[in-house]
Amino acid sequence: MSCRAVGYLSVVVLLFSGNLLVGKSTSASLPPMTLALGRMLVVFVTVLALFGPAAWRQRQVLWRERRALAIMAIHGMALFSALLYSALRSSEATNVAVLESLTPAATALAMALGFRERLGRVRWFGIGLSAVGAAWVVSDGALLDTLGRLQAGDALVAGAIVAWVIYSLAARQWLSRVPFYAALVPMTGMAALFLLPLSVLENLWFDMCWRLDGSALLAMLYLGLGPSLVALICYNRALLLVGPSHTATSLNLLPVVTMLLGYLLLGAPITREQVIAAAIVIAGVSLVTLNPRLGRR
């Protein structure tokens, strides 16, 4: 894997980890659809200011690929974040992290079935090993107990994984057809329009009481500019460089980085079991991303 791809994926993992921590704390005070809509509006305003003229110049190309842009926007930008925030509201953060670490395996399986991508036995073993390590590290060695506490909200994480897999497959097929930065304008706009009625229905149906205070605004700004914009740009750059399976495999490091950030920012302790499991995760990711020749055997 090239140094550029590694750099992109490092930024993605750091910002996505922050998304989990900030999203967990903010989802307790803001409805999940409203939080997802708020962050997407931040992204839309930002990309409109930065890339609006480019999008206007490329309007014919963007209009021609409107269906592809809609699929990527709805699944990768709208549904993924909305389902994840919904899960963080009702499920334990440990279970969310465990299930989210299955994204690489789900993506690789979809690539093998849909595009007949040959990963090889070593890469399959690496995906499985890193997924086990990720599950072990967030459960602090009590994997069976964690699985036994799965809640209804965990199904929402599974839905988020499916949405991200669909986005990754769609991006692999269509992203190279459009000017990427210009395409962010209609994509974020469509994602916001998709989330708007869901947010309205959420507030009408569940009658949630909330207020948009300073901390909520700061959270939306971070979630919009960080995980939603910068991380998405880096993820898509890595996607074009190394493909969906290798890019998604880097997400196995999310539980490890999230726990490290929790220790540094919140003072959460790190146990010996977590250190061992982190090594397992890194070993599994390395088998998939750093040894392509073995993966073809």
NORURGI-V584446 format. One record per helix or strand of 3 or more residues. SS is the DSSP state (H for helix, E for strand). FROM is the first residue (numbers start at 0). TO is the last residue. If there is no record, write none. Layout:
BEGIN
SS;FROM;TO + SS;FROM;TO
END
This chain:
BEGIN
H;2;26 + H;31;56 + H;58;63 + H;65;89 + H;92;99 + H;102;113 + H;119;138 + H;142;147 + H;152;176 + H;179;205 + H;213;241 + H;243;265 + H;271;288 + H;291;294
END
